[in-house]
Amino acid sequence: MHELSLAQGLVEQLEKAAVAENALRVERIIVVIGKYSGVERDAFEFAFPFAAEGTLSERAKLEIEELPVQVECRQCAALSNPEPTLLLCGQCGSNDVELKGGREFLIRSVELEVP
């Protein structure tokens, strides 16, 4: 499961941040996942507690924000958020578009409990 390795990598980053701040534990983490990131939200949510077990992130509340696909039209320069399965400009309907967003997988914020 690819999401488990992503969750393990996330927990490693959280551990480093917590240790650097002398935190007692990680309270909350907000992760951003784009529709084209290749990360399955449900699988990632399932994997996170296993990856966090025995770490400072073990009781952390995981929140996930999903980002839509965003394209820029090469014909009319409009930005739009089409369905991931049909990449067309929302303004003029052209299929001559460039993917501008939706591949993200990143940490938006981390809340730590510090002494």
N, C-alpha and C positions, 0 to 999 in steps of 0.2 A: 504494500500500500504506500504509494508515493506521498500521501498526506501525512502519514506517520513520520517520515523523515523530515518533512517540512515542519511539523509540530516539534520534533526534537531540536531542529535548528533554531526555531523560535525560542524554545525554553533555554537553550544555551545562551542566546542573546539576552534574554531576560535575567538569567543568572549573573551574567557579567555586569549588567546595569545595576542590579540589586547589590552586588558585592561592592561595586565602585561607589555606591551611595550609602554603604553600611546599613542597608535596609534589613528589616526583620523578615519581611516577606513581600511578595508581589500581590497587590490587592486586586488590580483590574488591568486588563489589556484590551485595547481596541485595535483590531486588524482590518485592513481594507483589502478586499478581494475583488478583482475585476472579472467580468463575465468571460473574458478570453484568457484568463490567467492559467487555465488548466487545473485549477484547484477546485475540488468538489467540496462545497461548503459543509454538507452533512458529514462527510468522511473526516474532514479536518476537525470539526467540532467533536466528533467521536474519538479521534486520535489524541487530541490535546490533553485530556486528563491522564492518559497512559504515559505520555511523554513527560508530564509535569510531576508524576508521582515521586515522592521523596525529595523534591526540590523546593526552593523558596516560592515557586509558582504553583505549588500543589493545590492551594485553595483559591487561586486567582479566578476572578470572574472574566470569562472570555466573551467579548462582544465582537461581532463581525458586521462590517458595513460592506454591502455589495455595490460596486460601481458598474454602471451600464457601459455598453460599448459606445464609443464616440467616434464619429468619422467627420472628416473635412472633405467637402466636395471639390474636386479639381475643376469643375465646370463653373460653379457659381460661388465658390468659397464659403458656403454655409456650413456651420457645424450642426450636427444632429445626432440623435441617439436612436439608431435603428434597432430592429430586432436582431439578435446575434446571428440568426440563420439567414437574414436577408439584408446584406449591406448595401443599402441604397440611400441616396441623399434624401433627407426629409423635406427639403425645399423643392428641388426640381426633379427628383426621381432618378437621377443619373446613377449608374453603377461605377463611375469613375471616381472612386473615393479613396482616401488615405485613412488608415486606422490611427486615431489620435489617442484613444484611451480605451481601457478595458482589460489590459494585460497586467495591471498592478497587483502586487502582493506585498504589502508593507505594513509596518507598525505605525498606527496613527498616534497612539498615546499609551503610556504606562503609568499606573499609579502604584506607588510603593508605600509600605508602612515603615517609617523611620523612627528611631528612638528619640 
